[in-house]
Structures are given as structure tokens and as C-alpha cells.
Amino acid sequence: MEWITSLLTSINGVVWGVPMLVGILGLGLYLQLGMGLMPIRKLGTGFKLLFSKTETGAGEISPFNALMTALSATIGTGNIAGVATAIFFGGPGALFWMWMTALVGMATKYAEAVCAVKYRETDKLGNHVGGPMYYIRNGLGAKWAWLGVAFAIFGGIAGFGIGNTVQANSVADALDASFGISHTMTGVVLMVLVGMVLIGGIRWISEVAGKLVPLMTVAYFAAGIVVLIMNIGEIPAAFVMIVEHAFTPIAAQGGFAGAAVWAAIRFGVARGVFSNEAGLGSAPIAHAAAKTDNPVRQGLIAMLGTFIDTIIVCSVTGLAIIVTGSWTSGEAGASLTTLAFSLAIPGGEYIVSVALAIFAFTTILGWSFYGEKCVQFLFGVKAIVPFRIAWVLALPIGATQSLEFIWLMADTMNAMMAIPNLIALALLSPVVFRLTKEYFARQK
């Protein structure tokens, strides 16, 4: 086990190293510039389409619920613990680089969804399936089929870690710390609740996500705004600090060890990607099931996920940590966010714990669909029921066990997913540019 852990640690250092971060940012910037900053310019159009009642075209779930399913898997521990980790290691400047990651990531997420709808298939059960493995096979041809298989293998393995056991452990820790609920009880309850939802497949997952995600996101955002209002005089200085230390080192103060510019960039970009998942290839699996007659329409909706996740939710967390001064406390991860909220709101720690629990629960649901489609791609529809059983049974294990090794493995596989996806998006970018140009030409 030590040898395997050492090997995984070495691989993790490479796949989450400079080349990967440059690749994700570089491709996002290339797509953003190639479309003339369209994802930023058409942000309002995306929101109009999101709330449009007209649903035309084939698919199983509404475009709104497709986005909520994708957001259920992205809004989670990264928005609460991930932001805090970035600031703990990289200083306030890390938040600036999270924003930059999101702005280019909007173009990546847009391209992923366009390709997912363009190259999706109908399986033997009559459901629409898509994602990187399908747009690699159908868009790039037989000679690239092995790359789609690689994505599905990495995605299937990563799901049991980052989307299942790690999330169950986060819920158990939060509920134990705040309410004294045992890890075993949490694991059993999660197993029952998730099992009940998975019986209905993507339709039930999307319905639950469509209600829980907006409700919890708005509630957490509102609590964060209260924290900012309580410290409103500190907000201008916080923004100055964020921008200044994105480009200049910051000295040690209090429990904060200090950070170089490279640390702000590295942790800001890495945690930003971890939070919004732009470039990892997971979200397009959900968007492929949307009822839509045009890939570009779903792409415009999909890119909102990155904006909501990072520009809105992560910003509230990061600003709350900075304006309350808790970033110099020496606390890290979810404990740092908890401290920031509790300093401004009586019982703030309970708000963070409940948010963390619900966000992690919806992440388990969203990732169950991603993992299921990866396994289905590899073994066919006959693998769906065994996968769901294995998924549910893994939850109590995750809630009650030490997960250092699983976290390492999942984090590594998560990055490995991105490699086939980034290659495919780069090769299919001319198709994305052409479809985008044709769509907006028709709108004039």
C-alpha cells in the first residue's frame, strides 16, 4: 500500500502540476478568444434561455434541470472548503485567480455542452447519453476511440472517490461536529436517501437537484451576504488586497504563513478548477440529457454553471473569509469558512454545516449519474443496476472510514479525466466555432 500511495502521489504531482493548469487555462482562453469573448458577452442570453419555458427537441430532462444536475455535482465542498484552502495556502490573491479561471472556464464549459449535445446517442433504453466519451468516439472517429475509453475508466473510478465516499465523509464530519450525529448514522441515512432517488434514474436525480440546488445556493448566498453586510466597511480593502496580492507576495501575519505570487496562482487556479470542474468533462454528461434542439442553446445554459459556482458562490465564501479577518487565524479548509460565518452570525457554524451537508448530498446524486454513464459506456445498459447498488453500498464505508488514500486516488483520477477531454475539445474546437457562428447568424 505504501508503494501504491507513493506512486499515486508522484502521478498526482504531475497531473495537477503546471502543464495541467496551463492546459486548462490555455484551452479556455483559446476558446474564449476564438469566439470573440461570446460566453462573457452573451451571459444575459444564457440566463434568458435558462428560464425560458419553451422546451423543444429530444431529451429526458429540461435544460434548467440539466444545469441543476450539473451544478449539484459542482457546488459542494469546493465552494466551502476549497476556497478556504486556496486562501490559506495562496493568500487573498488566490481568489483573483479563481475568478480568472472561471472567466475562461465559461468558454470551456460552453464547448463541452455543445459537443455533448451535438454528438450524443440514444441508448437501448431510449435515453439520450453523451459526454466526452461519446464526442470523442463520434466526433473524432474510430482511431480516437481508445481516448473515450480512457475517459470512461478514469471517470468511473474518480466518481467513487470524489463524488461518493469523500462527500459522504464530509457530510458525516460536518454533522458530527455541529450536531453530534454519529458517522454510522449519517452513512446509513445517506444510503437510504440516495438509494431512493437513484431508483428513478436521471429524471428523479434532476427533479431533486432542480429543487435542492437553487434553494440551498440562495440560502448560503444570503447568509454570506449577511456576513458581508456586517463587515461592509472592510469590503473595499478586501478587493484591493485580492487584486494587489494576485501579483505581489504577501507577508506572514497572525496564523497565516505568507504566500508568493506563484502560490496564489497555483492554488487559485487548482481550487477554481476543482470547484467549477470546467475542463474535467463531467458536466457535459448531464447536459447531453437535456431537451433541446440546438447544441448552442444548451451550451449557453451550461456556461452559467461556471459563473454561478465560482463568480457568485465561491466569491461569497472568499470575501467572507477576508472581510472577517479569519484568513489570518491559522484555520484551514471548512473550519476556516465556519469561523468566518460564526464571527459575523450567531450560529453561523450551523449554517455552514447544513450547507456543506446538503451540497455534498447533491454532489453524490450528480456524480452518481456521471459514474453510471461512464460505466454504461464501457459495459452497456446491463451495468446500470449493479453500478447503482455498488454506489449506494459505498456511502456508509465513506462516512465511517479514513479516506486519505481514496482522496488521493480520486483527485488523481479527476485530473486524468481532464486529459482526454482537453485533447478532444481542442480537436473539435472548429466544430464549436462553426456551430456558434451559424447559430448567432440566424439570430440576427
Steps between C-alpha positions, in 0.01 A plus 500: 500500500787739576642439153164567335450815708846624407433430130163677510656798679762528226238474225279753680786749512537469123135498391411795726828676422578799280431327164146405604414844638650668193308256278166572665550876508661505155218308332238713675673819384534363144128416488402831659706703249399273210136592566575869549421484875147384412446308830562822695307725258200264485472431873160673509380289207594188693286604798205581270523153344530340845163633611330460163196273519534375143654153482537365149701205385582153626629430850393377841527808724444874466798725418454658846516164677799398288686805636380428854622140470840627382504759780403235755831330424708819491363712786631318804806468717704699247288809565536477878822313577674550163485880505626503859788269406597726210511806726680310780786400267492778240371802691216733394652528149396140435137618470597720204644199317186300579305775321732486199462122487122543495501760221694275263325192641166634378622449143621149581170402662312647202707296254455182707120530492491588129700187419295287744170586329644496149645148533260337748341160435181317601564186705306171498263636765412798280689754713738760361860451611805714432814655640870488415506126430226544238628818336844341480358188329246674277687825437858381462441157348607141566872571528432711811257253660761389754506854638126482573552167677778657709269785605225256600742290709642805679152646551357176639781467753509870594126502563520251788753727666432865430125455443419235757719396795674836541165682495345254748795558730457880472131473594580270794775729631280812474199343673715341771684826576187718515222267615675197649346260246710185466683419177323163483155657524588751227629221275184292537266797443700605192481146365121496534440851359734463204365152426144634489597769249712275277205264441354764267821565306581837341140623518482466879857623546424810292172565685670485842791710375261748338345572839785454749782675312327838443358499854830425674705724272274798565496426877879473520544809282258695722690397815824608333350838410404548866864436596613759243242756616617455860851586376407740221775748587765234429379412150691769301826409677431131432472559126821704502676220687369234260622683189827622654609160628407326178818661364716570808607271788327533835687483830422274793253639753326334794445135418556560128841380378535744210480418130691565179322604180550150361311355799207736436489395134550129564243461776254746348500321165506147646218562749305694235516205261416260783195707590346575158637190318539690170720284278464180705221371274241409764225761446439426129379151601200669668443756225483222238165392651337843458191555287644727233507530123823697481843432656578872529187571706604240757859627488381850594314351797789271598753784526285657773610216727855629515380858556261402782744260666810718506414864432199493734526223762880477536526880512260518794705242690833665418386854582345381829833345600694815411270774639462325837880473530472127563747425220783582744363268771703194400183299434473319166237331282137490611603607852619834360168566325314393814703747707428785256123443512490449879690828560224696324186292562400330826475132412688557177679169544165319470424679174831384351451143627149470354614657171796264483277199569239589237758602239685171556172304476412655164858443382453129575186501284658690211814289496296179518366587155847583367645173630203302373538635146875429501437140606214469249732617222746224592262209571156593363161557667525167686756666730262773623328309784823340637663844490216662697516225764878540534460880517251483786699240695817711479340791691510354856861393438591854401317649798681286756852443365823701474523614140852635444580234239159519330523879484845475340380244246183695416685829464748332264229332291313832486798661331547198272141553377595846382777385266280314243236773530740787435648321197151440358386860557813636330447275196125570485535878552443575127161325528414708809602823326296410187183406692527816710544723195206337319270529803558870559483575128145361504411716802565824311 
